[in-house]
């Protein structure tokens, strides 16, 4: 019996050793996974920012938790300095940069594209980048990115703009990338609708009386509206952006064109400088060469500044095509745009408050696709305290999204009826 007992003990020991090895390998694998996960680099943080100096020499400083490599370039008309960074986390007050000093009139910051952040400085005059350097962290002092600017001639700044252009063009290629999700469905039966939440990333848009950001309000509403339209099962619905990323105005128009959209709805919640206490309520805008009124003109000028705010080179924007066939298509498209705008106003009347003369027109760049019926919807005015409260109200957004959905149904009802009447192939 003893040999059998020894054999049994030996088997138990071998089993125990095998379990220990497996557990050890498992622990090692888990440890490896943990190391791999922890090895993923975190975003660098900007913990402070300031401008110092005068009209002769100005220093711009970013406090950071670690070193990054900036790409600095210039833009003219108006004069701006661009600092492109890898995507960073800005842990500084939202109103930082509202006032500048010396050669910097003001500055702004934010996400410019996937994986890239940007600082844009509005300059008081032509400058030259004298020095750019990084100071490592010492004791309790953070690391610092320092950019020294000195006053320069207009010719010096033009030269700087041109010499820094190749770097900026290379960096720009990564902004607003084209992706598979922006590919038009082939042989589609459903109308395709593009929803365009305005602003995003470095371009916050309007800021409400109590600090509400337009870029956040319109993105939330666009997602809610998409849900309503998707629930019907009648449409393919795409967003120009589904996160806090900046999209240039020209690219927004291109998206609608590339997708061969049947309807393009740009969504905003702006502010007005004149009569801000009185301007409130939803408004629907269509494109026109001449503004219907002063408010429409002011808003169009404000919205058309988005690319300037984000540091986009306007010189590289494509010029408008004036071919006669394009012009004829544009006229037909404008007619459809006006038809939808009027239908939308009719639906909104019974759901939400509208501004006086709720259908207006102006030269909004984002509505200039010659082949896509397009409207711009101002949900309300963040410069008005009452509108701001409504814009963040779930109940109000539910009513608004249902009204827009009904207007879309009405716009496409004749087409959907024709398709249903056709015999199946």
N, C-alpha and C positions, 0 to 999 in steps of 0.2 A: 504493500500500500504506500510505502514511503516514496518510491519513485513516482507514483501517480500524484502524490501531494506536491512533490517538488515540481513536477511538470505543470500542475495547475497554477502553482505560485509563479512559475516562470511565465506562463501565459498572461496572468494578471499583470505582472510587472511590465511585460512587453506592451500590453494594451494601455497601461497607465503612461508609459513612455510615449506611445504614439499619440495619445490625447494631448500630452504636454507639448509635443512637437507641433501638433496641429494648432493648439491654442497659441503657442508661441509664434507660429507663422501668421496666425490670424491677427494677433496683437501687433506683429511687425507690419502686416499689411495695413491695418487700421492706422498704425503710427505713420506709415508712409503716406496714406491718404491725408492724414491730418497735416503732415508736413507740406504735402503738395498744395492743400487748400490754403494753408497759412502762408505759403510762398507766393500766392497771387498778390501782386503789388496793389496796395491801396492808393487811392487818389491823393496827390499832394494837396495840402490845405493852405489857403490864404487866410491868415489870421488877423491881418491888419494892413492898412494902406494909408498913404498920406502924400501930400504935395507940399513942397517947400521951395522958397526962392523968390525971384522977382522977374521982371520982364527981360532981363539980360541973361540970367541963368536960373533954370528951374530943375529941381530933383524930384523924381517920382519913385516911391519906395513901396514894395510889396513885402510884408512879413510872411514868411512861409515856414513850414515844418521841415522842408527838405529842398534840395536844389532841383530845378528844372531848367530846360533849355528853351529860351524864348526865340521867336522869329519876329523881328521888328521891321515894319514897313511904313510907308507914308501914302496918303491919298490926298488929292487936291480937289478943289471945288465941291464942298468946302475943305479947308486944310484939316487933316486928321492924322494922328499917329496911331498905328495898330500894333498891339503886342499880342501875338498868337502864342498860346501855351498848350501843352498836353492838357487833357481834361483835368481840371482841378475843382476842389470844393471851396467855394467862397464863404468863409465863416466870418463875414463882415456885415454891418447893417445894410439893409436894402437901399437906403438913401445915400450911401457913400458915393461920392463923386458928383453930387448935385451942384456943388460949387468947387471951383478950382483955385489956382493961384498962379501968378506970374504968366508964363507962356501957355498954361493949360486953363482953358475957360471952364471946362467941366469934363467928366469922364464917366464911363459906364462899363459894366462887366457882365459876364455870363457865358452860358454854353452857346457856342457858335455852330457846331456840327458834332456829329458823333465822334467822341474821342478828342475833341478840341474845344478849348475855352478861349475867350478873347477879351481884351481890354481895348476900348476905343477912347481916345482923347480928342476932344475938340480943341483946336489950338487958337490962340489969340492972334497969331501971325506965323510967318514962316520960321522953321526951326532947323537945327542940325543936331543929330544925336552925337553928343560929345564923347560919352562913355557909357558902356553897359557892363555891369559886373555883378557877381554874386558873392555875398559875404556869408561864410559858414556860421552856423550857430555856435555861440560861445557862452558858457555858463547858462544864465537864465535868459539870454538874448536869443531871439529866433534867427533863423537864416533870413537873408534879405536879398531880394532882387532890386537892383538900383539902376535907374535910367536917368542920365544927366542930359538935359537939353540946353542948348544955347541959342540965342537969337541969330537968325541968318537972313540972307537975302532971298528974294523970291526965286531967283535963278538957282541958288543952292538947294532950295527945297524941291524945285522941279527936278533937279538932277537926282536928288535922293529918292523921290517918288519913282523915277524911271529905273534906277539901279536896284531898288528893293522889289520891283515888280515881279521878276522871275520867281523869287521865293514865295511871294504871295499867291501867284498863279498856281504854283505847285501845291500849296496848302489848300487853296480853294477847291481843287479837284476832288477833295474828300468831303466837301460840304454838300448837303442835300443829295446823297447818292441815289442813283436809280436802282431799284431793287425789284425782285420778282413780284412782290406784292403790288407793284405799280404797273403790272402788265395787263393790258386790256384782255378780257376773256374772248376767245375766238368763237365765232358763230353764236354769239350770245342772243338770247331771246328776251332777257330782262333789260330794261333801261338801266344805264349806269349813271349813278349820281356821285359827284365828288363834293365832299364837305371840306371846307377850308377854314380851320380855326386860325384866326389871324395871329401875327406876331410869334413869340416863342424864343426860348433861349435868351440871348443877350438883349433882345428887343422885348421888353416887358409890356409894351403898349401903354395904355392909360393906367393911371393909379387912382383908385377911388378915394373919396373923402376920408375913409377909415382904413386906407391901405390895401384895399382889394386890388389884385393884379388882373388886368384885362386878359393877359395870355393864359392864365389859369381858368378864369371864368369861361372863356370861349371854348377851350379844349374840353372842359367838363360837359358843356352843353352839346358840343358836336358829338361826343361819345354817346350821350343820352339820345340825341336825335337819330344817330345811326342805329341804336338798339330798337327804337320805334319803327324805323323803316325796315330793318331786318326782320322784325316780327311779322310783317305783312307777307314776306316771302315773294314780293313782287319785283324787287330791285337788287342790283349789285351796288353796294355802297362802299366807297373808299374815302379815306382821310388823307389830306396832304401831309399832315403830321399827326402822330398818335402819342407823342411825348413832348417834353420841353426842349425842343430843338428848333433852331432858327431855320427858316426856309426863305430864300430870296423871293421877291415878288415875281420876277421873271420865271423862276422855277415853278412857282405855284400855277402860273398860266400854262407852262409847258406840260405839267402833270395832267391838267384837264384835256389838253390837246392830244397828248400821247395816248391817253386812255380812251380817246374818242368819246368823251363824256356826253351824255344827253342833257345834263343839267349840272351847273356849278354854283354852289352856295357858299359865299365867303361870310364868316361869322365874326362879328366884332362887338365891342361894348366900349365906346370911345368916351372922350371928355371934350368939352368945349370951353373956350376961354371967355367968349362973350355970351352973356346971358346964361351963365352956368346954373344959376339957381332956378331958372325957368325952363330950360331945355330938358325935357324928360319924355320917356316913352319910346316904344320901338319904332324903327324907321326902315324902309326898304329902298335901296338905291340901285339904279341901273346906270349904265355907261352913257355919257353924252360928251360931245365936244365942248359944250358950254354948260356951266353949272346952272341948276334951276334956281338957286338962291345962294345967299352968302354963307349960310350954315353948311350947305352941301359943298361949297367951294373950300371952306375952311377944313372940313373933315377930309376931303379928298387930298388936300395938300398935306395934312397930318399923316394920313395913311400912306401916301406915296413917299414919305420920308423914312419908311422902315429900313430900306437898304442903306441909306445914309447913316442911320443910327447904328446899324450893325457893322459898318465898315466895308460895304460892298463897293467894288470899283464900278461905278456907273458907266464909265467909258466903254466897258465890255458888254453892256446890255445890247441885244440885237436891235437894229432899227426896224421900224414897221414896214411891212411890205405893202406897196400901193397898187399892185396888180388889179386890173379891173374885175377879174373873177373873184379875187379875195374881197374886194370892196362890195360886190354884190352879195357874197356870202355873209359879210359883216352886217349888211342892212337887214337881211333875213333873220340873222341871229339876234339882232337888237329887237326886232319885232317880237320874237318868241320870249326874249328876256322881259320886255315890258308886259307881255301877256301874263307871264308867271308872276311878276311883281304885283300886278293888280289883283290877281287871284289870291296871292299871299296876304295882301292888305285886307281883303274881304274876310278871310279866315281869322286874321289876328284881331279884327275889330271886336269880335264877340268873346275873345279870350283874354286879351291883355290891353293895357293902356297904350295908345299910340300918340305920337307927336302930331301936332297940327300939320296938315299936308303930308301924310306918312309916306307917299311915293315921291321920291326926289331923285335927282340925277346929277352926276358930275364926272370928271375924268379920272376915275379910279383905275390905276394901272392893273390891278389884279383882275379887273373885269374885261380886259382887252383881247381875250381869245376871239378870233374872228369866226370860229366855227362851233362855239359852245355857248348856249344860252346861259347867261350868268347874272346873278344878283348879289348884292352885298346887304346883309341884314345887320343892322345895329340893334342889339337886344335891348339896349337902354344906354343911359349916359352915366358913367361912373363919377362924373363931376357933380351929379345930383345925389344928395344923400338918400332920398326916397328910392330912386332907381337902384342905387347900390344895395340897399336892403333887399329889394325884390330879386336882384340878380343872384343872390346867394341863398334864396329861398327855394326849397325843394318843391313846394306847392306851385310857385310861379313857373319854375322851369318845366314842371310837368304839363301845365296848361300851354305854355309856349311851344314845347316840342310837339304836343298833339296837334296844335293849330298848324304848324309848319308841315307836319305829316299829312294832314288833310289837304293842304294846298298842293302838295306834291301828288297826292292821289288824283286830285282834280286835273292837274296839268297833264298827267300821263293817261288818264282814263280813256280818251279816244283811241290812243295807240294800243293800249292793252285790250280794248274791246275788239279792235280790228284783228289783233293777233289771235284772240280766242275764237273769232269767227272763221279764221282760215282753217281748212281741213288739214289734219295731221299728215305728215309725209310718211 
